[in-house]
Amino acid sequence: MRIEDDVKLDYSDVLLRPKRSTLTSRSEVNLNREFKFRHGGSWSGVPVVASNMDTTGTIRMSIELAKHNMLTCFSKYVDAKGLERELSSIPIDQKDNYFLRVSPTIGTDLPSENKARLILEDYSKIPFITLDVANGYMEKFVDKVKEIRAQWKNKIIIAGNVVTAEMTEALLLAGADIIKVGIGPGSVCTTRKMTGVGYPQLSAVAECADAAHGLNGHIMADGGCVCAGDVAKAFAAGADFVMLGGMFAGHDESEGQNIVDEHGVITHKMFYGMSSDTAMLKYNGGVAKYRASEGKSVLVPYRGKIENTIQEILGGVRSACTYVGAQRLKDQSKCATFIRVNRQLNTIFGT
């Protein structure tokens, strides 16, 4: 048995310290970033990402996020036929840009790999492919990354999830370009409760970013953000991309059952983890006897169109950049200083 005594931090444990700045307005901040990846390929855009969950990694969500040059990792249950049906709503002159803003997802099952393959064959301009498993520490996952790299030499591979430097390095060396970082911080994830396994997210992001950047790799902070300030903290800690689930749930563009009141007005929407009873019953007929559910289902207050939430998140990140003197999002981690706090918010009138 070993015990590490080093302090590890979550987003709620810190605040960003303000600094003198020459910026005069949030409008001066550039949130677009240009990336060149370890195994080839490049991409430019706003590196805020919709999670590859049933309720957030939707085609409708991707269409709205693409208007802001943001990225959507599709749920592994999105297929080429469903994508084709929805593409009619995108103006022809915007389709090329749209295809640069989406990624199909592969899980551990062959059907999801076949679906992703068909999407990439039908829409070759899509630059990304996402490999998503709950436990990125299995040797067979490293082998899978190698296999996908051999098959898709020209694609930008997103792979995870992990939370430590050594596994970040292993996946990059195996062929991944972007490593998804996060085990247990998500709002509908119960992995920490059920297994006792996890890592405080801010420290995980900082340590994995340090490892990745030394190998010309990149990371995607996945989970734990509950407000725009947390997104800013993730970028300040070294994340190249920030993936959001719960913050994108409950909108018109999100999937999930609608809950209505006696007048037929939507009040809530269902949001669930991909290891929850709800997801496993939907796709596998129930929870297998050899495992336990590591996710939960919740009702999220209905929040209307995603556009308002997008503006809130991007506005918050721009404002954070002005507070630390970063004119470009890329510079935020260089300009940022964190301070540890006992209380982040005054919640007397709610959050």
C-alpha positions as CSV (number, residue, x, y, z in Angstrom):
1,M,0.0,0.0,0.0
2,R,1.1,3.5,-0.8
3,I,-0.2,6.9,0.3
4,E,0.6,10.1,-1.7
5,D,0.5,13.1,0.6
6,D,0.7,15.7,-2.1
7,V,-2.3,18.0,-2.2
8,K,-4.6,17.5,-5.1
9,L,-7.2,20.0,-6.1
10,D,-10.6,20.3,-7.7
11,Y,-12.0,23.4,-9.5
12,S,-13.9,24.4,-6.4
13,D,-10.6,24.5,-4.4
14,V,-9.1,27.5,-6.2
15,L,-9.8,30.9,-7.8
16,L,-7.8,32.7,-10.4
17,R,-5.9,35.7,-9.1
18,P,-6.5,38.9,-11.1
19,K,-3.5,40.8,-12.6
20,R,-3.0,44.1,-14.2
21,S,-3.9,44.0,-17.9
22,T,-3.6,46.1,-21.0
23,L,-6.9,44.7,-22.4
24,T,-9.8,47.2,-22.4
25,S,-12.7,44.9,-23.4
26,R,-13.7,41.2,-23.4
27,S,-14.2,41.7,-27.2
28,E,-10.4,41.9,-27.6
29,V,-10.0,38.3,-26.4
30,N,-9.6,35.6,-29.1
31,L,-11.0,32.3,-28.1
32,N,-10.1,30.6,-31.4
33,R,-7.0,28.4,-31.3
34,E,-5.0,26.8,-34.0
35,F,-3.6,23.3,-33.3
36,K,-1.0,21.1,-35.0
37,F,-1.2,17.6,-33.7
38,R,1.5,15.0,-32.8
39,H,0.6,12.5,-35.5
40,G,-0.2,15.1,-38.2
41,G,-3.2,17.2,-39.0
42,S,-4.4,20.5,-37.8
43,W,-7.5,22.2,-36.6
44,S,-8.7,25.6,-35.6
45,G,-11.7,26.6,-33.6
46,V,-13.1,27.3,-30.1
47,P,-12.0,24.3,-28.1
48,V,-15.1,23.8,-26.0
49,V,-16.6,20.4,-26.7
50,A,-20.0,18.7,-26.2
51,S,-19.6,15.4,-24.5
52,N,-20.2,12.1,-26.3
53,M,-23.2,11.2,-24.1
54,D,-26.6,10.3,-25.4
55,T,-28.2,13.5,-24.2
56,T,-25.5,16.0,-25.3
57,G,-23.5,14.4,-28.1
58,T,-26.4,14.9,-30.5
59,I,-26.6,16.0,-34.1
60,R,-28.8,19.0,-33.2
61,M,-26.3,20.0,-30.6
62,S,-23.5,19.8,-33.1
63,I,-25.3,22.0,-35.6
64,E,-25.6,24.8,-33.1
65,L,-22.1,24.5,-31.6
66,A,-20.6,24.5,-35.1
67,K,-22.0,28.0,-35.7
68,H,-19.6,29.1,-32.9
69,N,-16.7,26.9,-34.3
70,M,-17.1,24.6,-31.3
71,L,-16.7,20.8,-31.4
72,T,-19.2,17.9,-30.7
73,C,-18.1,14.4,-30.0
74,F,-21.1,12.3,-31.1
75,S,-22.6,9.7,-28.9
76,K,-21.5,6.3,-30.2
77,Y,-25.2,5.6,-31.1
78,V,-25.2,8.3,-33.7
79,D,-25.1,6.8,-37.2
80,A,-24.6,7.9,-40.8
81,K,-28.3,7.7,-41.6
82,G,-29.3,9.9,-38.7
83,L,-26.6,12.4,-39.7
84,E,-27.8,12.4,-43.3
85,R,-31.4,13.2,-42.2
86,E,-30.3,16.2,-40.2
87,L,-27.8,17.7,-42.7
88,S,-30.7,19.2,-44.8
89,S,-31.0,21.9,-42.1
90,I,-27.5,23.1,-42.7
91,P,-27.0,25.7,-45.5
92,I,-24.8,24.3,-48.3
93,D,-22.1,27.1,-47.7
94,Q,-21.8,26.0,-44.0
95,K,-21.5,22.3,-44.5
96,D,-17.7,22.2,-44.9
97,N,-17.3,24.1,-41.7
98,Y,-19.8,21.8,-40.0
99,F,-17.8,18.6,-40.8
100,L,-14.7,20.1,-39.2
101,R,-16.7,20.4,-35.9
102,V,-17.8,16.8,-35.2
103,S,-16.3,13.5,-34.2
104,P,-17.8,10.0,-34.3
105,T,-17.2,7.9,-31.2
106,I,-16.0,4.3,-30.8
107,G,-16.6,2.4,-27.6
108,T,-15.4,-1.1,-26.7
109,D,-18.1,-2.7,-28.9
110,L,-17.9,-3.6,-32.6
111,P,-21.2,-2.0,-33.5
112,S,-20.0,1.5,-32.4
113,E,-16.8,1.0,-34.5
114,N,-18.8,0.1,-37.5
115,K,-21.1,3.1,-37.1
116,A,-18.1,5.4,-36.8
117,R,-16.5,3.8,-39.9
118,L,-19.6,4.4,-42.0
119,I,-19.7,8.1,-40.9
120,L,-16.1,8.6,-41.8
121,E,-16.5,6.9,-45.1
122,D,-19.5,8.9,-46.0
123,Y,-18.1,12.2,-44.7
124,S,-14.4,12.1,-45.3
125,K,-13.9,15.7,-44.3
126,I,-14.5,14.9,-40.6
127,P,-11.0,15.1,-39.1
128,F,-11.6,13.5,-35.7
129,I,-12.3,10.1,-34.3
130,T,-12.9,9.5,-30.6
131,L,-12.1,6.4,-28.6
132,D,-14.0,6.4,-25.4
133,V,-13.8,4.0,-22.5
134,A,-14.4,4.5,-18.8
135,N,-11.1,2.9,-17.9
136,G,-8.3,4.0,-20.2
137,Y,-5.7,2.0,-18.1
138,M,-6.4,-1.3,-19.7
139,E,-3.6,-2.7,-22.0
140,K,-6.2,-3.7,-24.5
141,F,-7.2,0.0,-24.8
142,V,-3.6,1.0,-25.6
143,D,-3.7,-1.8,-28.3
144,K,-6.9,-0.4,-29.6
145,V,-5.4,3.1,-30.0
146,K,-2.5,1.5,-32.0
147,E,-5.0,-0.3,-34.2
148,I,-7.1,2.8,-34.9
149,R,-4.0,4.8,-35.7
150,A,-2.9,2.1,-38.2
151,Q,-6.3,2.2,-39.8
152,W,-6.9,5.9,-39.8
153,K,-3.5,7.5,-40.3
154,N,-4.8,10.9,-41.3
155,K,-7.4,11.3,-38.5
156,I,-7.0,13.2,-35.3
157,I,-7.5,10.7,-32.5
158,I,-9.1,11.6,-29.2
159,A,-8.6,8.9,-26.6
160,G,-9.4,8.4,-22.9
161,N,-10.2,8.5,-20.1
162,V,-7.2,8.7,-17.9
163,V,-6.0,11.0,-15.0
164,T,-2.2,10.5,-14.7
165,A,0.9,11.6,-16.5
166,E,2.3,8.1,-17.3
167,M,-0.9,6.9,-19.0
168,T,-1.3,10.2,-20.9
169,E,2.2,9.6,-22.3
170,A,1.4,5.9,-23.1
171,L,-1.7,6.8,-25.1
172,L,0.1,9.5,-27.0
173,L,3.0,7.2,-27.9
174,A,0.4,4.6,-29.0
175,G,-1.0,7.0,-31.6
176,A,-3.5,9.3,-29.9
177,D,-3.3,13.1,-30.4
178,I,-5.7,14.3,-27.7
179,I,-6.1,12.6,-24.4
180,K,-9.4,12.8,-22.5
181,V,-8.7,13.5,-18.8
182,G,-11.2,12.7,-16.1
183,I,-12.3,9.8,-13.9
184,G,-15.3,10.4,-11.8
185,P,-15.8,14.2,-11.8
186,G,-18.9,14.2,-13.9
187,S,-22.3,15.3,-12.5
188,V,-24.0,11.9,-13.4
189,C,-20.9,9.7,-12.8
190,T,-20.8,7.6,-9.7
191,T,-17.5,5.9,-10.3
192,R,-15.9,7.4,-7.3
193,K,-18.8,6.3,-5.1
194,M,-18.9,2.8,-6.5
195,T,-15.2,2.0,-6.9
196,G,-13.3,4.5,-4.7
197,V,-11.2,5.4,-7.8
198,G,-10.6,8.9,-9.1
199,Y,-8.4,12.0,-9.1
200,P,-9.3,15.6,-8.3
201,Q,-9.9,17.2,-11.7
202,L,-7.9,20.4,-11.6
203,S,-4.7,18.5,-10.5
204,A,-5.4,15.8,-13.1
205,V,-5.7,18.4,-15.9
206,A,-2.5,20.2,-14.8
207,E,-0.4,17.0,-14.5
208,C,-1.7,15.4,-17.7
209,A,-1.2,18.6,-19.6
210,D,2.4,18.9,-18.5
211,A,3.0,15.3,-19.7
212,A,1.2,15.8,-23.0
213,H,2.8,19.1,-23.9
214,G,6.2,17.6,-23.5
215,L,5.4,15.1,-26.2
216,N,3.7,17.6,-28.5
217,G,0.4,16.1,-27.5
218,H,-2.8,17.7,-26.2
219,I,-5.5,17.0,-23.6
220,M,-9.2,17.4,-23.2
221,A,-10.5,18.1,-19.7
222,D,-13.6,15.9,-19.4
223,G,-16.0,16.5,-16.5
224,G,-16.3,18.5,-13.3
225,C,-17.3,21.9,-14.8
226,V,-20.5,23.3,-13.3
227,C,-20.2,26.9,-14.4
228,A,-18.3,29.1,-16.8
229,G,-15.7,29.8,-14.2
230,D,-14.7,26.2,-14.1
231,V,-14.3,26.1,-17.8
232,A,-11.9,29.0,-17.5
233,K,-10.0,27.3,-14.7
234,A,-9.6,24.1,-16.9
235,F,-8.0,26.2,-19.6
236,A,-5.8,28.0,-17.1
237,A,-4.7,24.6,-15.7
238,G,-3.4,23.7,-19.1
239,A,-6.3,22.0,-20.9
240,D,-6.3,22.4,-24.7
241,F,-9.9,21.4,-25.0
242,V,-12.7,21.3,-22.4
243,M,-15.5,18.8,-22.7
244,L,-18.9,19.5,-21.1
245,G,-21.8,17.2,-20.3
246,G,-24.1,18.5,-17.6
247,M,-23.7,22.2,-18.6
248,F,-25.1,21.2,-22.1
249,A,-27.9,19.1,-20.7
250,G,-31.6,20.2,-20.4
251,H,-31.7,22.2,-23.7
252,D,-33.9,22.0,-26.8
253,E,-30.9,20.5,-28.7
254,S,-30.3,17.9,-25.9
255,E,-31.9,14.5,-26.0
256,G,-33.6,12.9,-23.0
257,Q,-37.2,12.5,-22.0
258,N,-39.2,15.7,-21.6
259,I,-41.1,16.2,-18.3
260,V,-44.1,18.4,-18.6
261,D,-46.5,20.0,-16.2
262,E,-50.3,19.8,-16.2
263,H,-50.4,22.5,-18.9
264,G,-48.1,20.6,-21.2
265,V,-45.1,22.9,-20.6
266,I,-41.7,21.3,-20.4
267,T,-40.2,21.8,-16.9
268,H,-37.3,19.3,-16.9
269,K,-35.4,16.9,-19.2
270,M,-33.8,13.6,-18.3
271,F,-30.0,13.5,-18.2
272,Y,-28.1,10.3,-17.5
273,G,-24.6,8.8,-17.4
274,M,-23.6,6.3,-20.0
275,S,-22.9,3.7,-17.3
276,S,-26.2,4.3,-15.6
277,D,-29.1,1.8,-15.2
278,T,-31.0,3.9,-17.7
279,A,-28.3,3.7,-20.5
280,M,-27.6,0.0,-19.9
281,L,-31.3,-0.9,-19.9
282,K,-31.8,1.1,-23.1
283,Y,-28.9,-0.5,-25.0
284,N,-28.1,-3.8,-23.3
285,G,-31.4,-4.8,-21.7
286,G,-30.2,-4.1,-18.2
287,V,-27.1,-4.2,-16.0
288,A,-24.9,-7.3,-16.6
289,K,-24.5,-9.5,-13.5
290,Y,-20.8,-9.1,-13.4
291,R,-20.9,-5.3,-13.0
292,A,-22.6,-2.5,-11.2
293,S,-24.0,0.8,-12.5
294,E,-21.5,3.7,-12.3
295,G,-23.8,6.4,-13.4
296,K,-27.1,8.0,-12.4
297,S,-30.2,9.5,-14.0
298,V,-31.3,13.0,-13.0
299,L,-34.0,15.6,-14.0
300,V,-32.4,18.8,-15.2
301,P,-34.5,22.0,-15.2
302,Y,-35.5,22.8,-18.8
303,R,-33.2,25.6,-20.1
304,G,-34.4,26.4,-23.6
305,K,-32.1,26.9,-26.5
306,I,-28.4,26.1,-26.2
307,E,-27.5,29.5,-27.7
308,N,-27.9,31.3,-24.4
309,T,-25.7,28.8,-22.5
310,I,-23.0,29.0,-25.2
311,Q,-22.9,32.8,-24.9
312,E,-22.7,32.5,-21.1
313,I,-19.8,30.1,-21.2
314,L,-17.8,31.9,-23.9
315,G,-18.5,35.3,-22.2
316,G,-17.2,33.9,-18.9
317,V,-14.0,32.6,-20.4
318,R,-13.4,35.8,-22.3
319,S,-13.9,37.7,-19.0
320,A,-11.4,35.4,-17.2
321,C,-8.9,36.1,-19.9
322,T,-9.2,39.9,-19.3
323,Y,-8.7,39.4,-15.6
324,V,-5.4,37.7,-16.1
325,G,-4.2,39.6,-19.1
326,A,-4.5,36.9,-21.7
327,Q,-5.4,38.3,-25.1
328,R,-5.6,34.8,-26.6
329,L,-7.1,31.7,-25.0
330,K,-3.8,30.0,-25.8
331,D,-2.0,32.4,-23.4
332,Q,-4.3,31.9,-20.4
333,S,-2.4,29.1,-18.8
334,K,0.8,31.2,-19.1
335,C,-0.8,34.2,-17.4
336,A,-2.8,32.4,-14.8
337,T,-2.0,32.1,-11.1
338,F,-4.3,30.0,-8.9
339,I,-4.9,30.7,-5.2
340,R,-6.4,28.1,-2.9
341,V,-9.6,29.0,-1.1
342,N,-11.9,27.7,1.6
343,R,-15.0,29.0,-0.1
344,Q,-15.4,29.9,-3.7
345,L,-19.0,31.3,-3.8
346,N,-21.4,33.2,-1.6
347,T,-24.4,30.9,-1.8
348,I,-26.8,32.7,0.7
349,F,-29.3,33.3,-2.2
350,G,-28.5,30.1,-4.0
351,T,-25.8,29.2,-6.5
